[in-house]
Amino acid sequence: MERNSLKCKIGPSILNTDLSQLYVESQKLLDNGADYLHLDIMDGSFVPNLTFGHPVWIAPMADAGVNQYTFHIEPVANNVLSICRKIKEAGMKVGLALKPGTGIEAVRQYIDHADMILVMTVEPGFGGQKFMNEMMPKVQWLRHNYPLLDIEVDGGVGLNTINACAEAGANMIVSGTAIINSTDQKAVIASLRETVESSIHKCNV
Ligand SMILES: O=C(CO)[C@H](O)[C@H](O)COP(=O)(O)O
């Protein structure tokens, strides 16, 4: 496992985001052991309408120091490869996200062009939703067929659901509510990490 954990959400009101507060919260999470920040720049409920979004966002994200740009394949079905190419040209890694209703077959042809596949374990939209265990076969399939691929899960992931994610083969964990609402973020992050690290080698045998 290279990395795990942490989500920091910037919703549709990104223009109104208090960046100094975002910085403070992000630093706190990193100090508490998170390996990376996963920033949602748009509310997932807008996913079907964002065909115009990527050309606007890719360059500024790269300029801001983002190292991986993940996008949902559903609204850009005819442009996935060209978006992958633009992201790479901008110097970032490529992540491809799947909504719960999207099967693995929709992404298979693109996996070799991606650094990471994100399996959403809730409907995109907001934090605090119930983890969808029925998404785990997608993670298992990916891990089985792509032992070295980064596989991320996002939605309802916390201490009660991390086992399922880790055993299925996820190595990048987005956890919002479970960390943010905890009085001991460091302990929660450490526990999530330990669960993932103790499972990951079993997935690769
Ligand atoms: O962006 C999301 C949905 O659109 C994430 O699932 C969510 O923000 C993660 O938080 P939580 O751990 O509370 O589910």
The ligand as an ORCA input file, in Angstrom:
! r2SCAN-3c Opt
* xyz 0 1
  O     -18.067     13.051     -1.640
  C     -18.678     12.149     -1.199
  C     -19.966     11.867     -1.712
  O     -20.136     12.750     -2.763
  C     -18.083     11.321     -0.165
  O     -18.635     10.095     -0.155
  C     -18.192     11.841      1.177
  O     -17.950     13.191      1.263
  C     -17.225     11.100      2.090
  O     -17.603     11.336      3.327
  P     -18.147     10.201      4.270
  O     -16.940      9.460      4.748
  O     -18.844     10.953      5.348
  O     -19.064      9.328      3.487
*
